[in-house]
Amino acid sequence: MMQALIGQKLGMTQVYDESGVRVPVTVLAVGPCPVVQRKTTATDGYEAVQIGFGEIKEQRLSKAQAARCTKAGVPFCRHLSEFRVEADDEVKAGDTLGADIFEGVGFVDVEGVTKGRGFAGVVKRYRMAGGRMTHGGHSRRRVGSIGQCSYPARVAKGQRMPGHMGHVQVTTQNLKVVAVRGEDNVLLVRGAVPGPKGAIVTVRKALKKGASAGGKG
């Protein structure tokens, strides 16, 4: 059974549960994801499914990608991802997958790219305290000492310093599924997911938590 889909972050809103408690949710458009290719042990050495998301003009794809979509009889896809499946999974090229694969799923993991923050100092990037604000301090938002006096005479690897912040791949785990709207291919999950509005994300059934709707947490 398919465990993941490609989707898009539409934004955040809030809903009320059966107890009247307000719940912040992220709205995800997951699918429709056409199956572009079905890989098998006999032909490729492993079992996997390649799915697409979003449409694009044919001339913007490589000839190999365009031929793959044409062979499967699916629209030309802007985004492609591959996921492992079991050998007995009946998904085949030309099928279309939607949000209904998450029916009955309690928790999901969402993978995406965080918002880029540009070049940032250590106070913003790592929440360092900075220097003294008064009494003659001149290093209010600086990093301070980055090493020792004479030994080992170098800066240690991994030393936290100013640099590019954000725009990294992150997976947010164990987000509770609040609602699945299969007819609209929309998934509502509790809490925030990486990236800005419109970001492309991968949604998969939670690996570390009971995936069933009755799972604790």
Residue pairs with C-beta under 8 A, 6 or more apart in sequence:
1 85
1 86
1 89
1 101
2 49
2 83
2 85
2 89
2 91
2 97
2 101
3 83
3 85
3 204
3 205
4 81
4 83
4 202
4 203
4 204
4 205
5 30
5 31
5 33
5 51
5 53
5 97
5 98
5 99
5 101
5 102
5 202
5 203
5 204
6 30
6 31
6 33
6 51
6 52
6 53
6 79
6 81
6 200
6 201
6 202
6 203
7 28
7 29
7 30
7 31
7 53
7 187
7 200
7 201
7 202
7 203
8 28
8 29
8 53
8 54
8 198
8 199
8 200
8 201
9 26
9 27
9 28
9 112
9 193
9 195
9 196
9 197
9 198
9 199
9 201
10 27
10 28
10 29
10 186
10 197
10 198
11 26
11 27
11 197
12 24
12 25
12 26
12 27
12 192
13 24
13 25
13 27
14 22
14 23
14 24
14 25
15 22
15 23
15 25
15 178
15 179
15 188
16 22
16 23
17 23
17 178
23 178
23 190
24 190
24 191
24 192
25 178
25 179
25 188
25 189
25 190
25 191
26 110
26 175
26 188
26 189
26 191
26 192
26 193
27 186
27 187
27 188
28 110
28 186
28 187
28 188
28 189
28 193
28 201
28 203
29 185
29 186
29 187
30 98
30 99
30 102
30 185
30 186
30 187
30 203
31 53
31 96
31 97
31 98
31 99
31 185
32 96
32 97
32 98
32 185
33 51
33 52
33 53
33 96
33 97
33 98
34 51
34 52
34 72
34 74
34 75
34 77
34 94
34 95
34 96
34 97
35 49
35 50
35 51
35 72
35 74
35 91
35 92
35 93
35 94
35 95
35 96
35 97
36 50
36 51
36 52
36 68
36 69
36 72
36 74
36 77
36 80
36 93
37 49
37 50
37 68
37 72
37 93
38 48
38 49
38 50
38 91
38 92
38 93
39 46
39 47
39 48
39 49
39 50
39 82
40 47
40 87
41 47
41 87
46 84
47 84
47 85
47 86
47 87
47 89
48 82
48 83
48 84
48 85
49 82
49 83
49 85
49 89
49 91
50 68
50 80
50 81
50 82
51 80
51 81
51 82
51 83
51 97
52 69
52 74
52 75
52 77
52 78
52 79
52 80
53 77
53 78
53 79
53 81
53 200
54 77
54 78
54 79
54 200
55 75
55 76
55 77
55 78
56 76
56 77
56 78
57 76
58 66
58 76
61 69
61 76
65 76
65 80
66 76
69 75
69 76
69 77
71 93
72 93
72 94
73 93
73 94
74 93
74 94
74 96
79 200
81 202
83 204
85 91
91 97
98 182
98 185
99 180
99 181
99 182
99 184
99 185
99 186
99 187
100 180
100 182
102 108
102 177
102 180
102 187
102 203
102 205
103 180
103 182
104 212
104 213
105 177
105 180
105 205
105 206
105 211
105 212
105 213
106 176
106 177
106 206
106 209
106 210
106 211
106 212
106 213
106 214
106 215
107 174
107 175
107 176
107 177
107 205
107 206
107 209
107 210
107 211
107 215
107 217
108 175
108 177
108 187
108 189
108 203
108 204
108 205
108 206
109 171
109 172
109 173
109 174
109 175
109 203
109 204
109 205
109 206
109 207
110 171
110 172
110 175
110 189
110 193
110 194
110 201
110 202
110 203
111 169
111 170
111 171
111 172
111 194
111 201
111 202
111 203
111 204
112 169
112 170
112 172
112 193
112 194
112 195
112 199
112 200
112 201
112 202
113 167
113 168
113 169
113 170
113 194
113 195
113 199
114 166
114 167
114 168
114 169
114 170
114 194
114 195
115 166
115 167
115 195
115 196
116 164
116 165
116 166
116 167
117 124
117 125
117 165
117 166
117 167
118 164
118 165
118 166
119 162
119 163
119 164
119 165
120 162
120 163
120 164
120 165
121 141
121 142
121 143
121 162
122 128
122 130
122 141
122 142
122 143
122 160
122 161
122 162
123 129
123 130
123 141
124 165
125 160
125 162
125 163
125 165
126 160
128 143
128 144
128 160
130 139
130 140
130 141
130 142
131 137
131 138
131 139
131 140
131 141
131 142
131 144
132 139
132 140
133 140
143 160
143 161
143 162
146 155
146 159
146 161
147 154
147 155
147 156
147 159
169 194
170 194
171 194
172 191
172 192
172 193
172 194
173 206
173 207
173 208
173 209
174 206
174 208
174 209
174 217
175 189
175 190
175 191
175 193
175 206
176 189
176 190
176 191
176 217
177 187
177 188
177 189
177 190
177 213
178 188
178 189
178 190
179 187
179 188
180 186
180 187
180 188
181 187
181 188
187 203
193 201
194 201
195 201
205 211
209 215
209 217
210 216
210 217
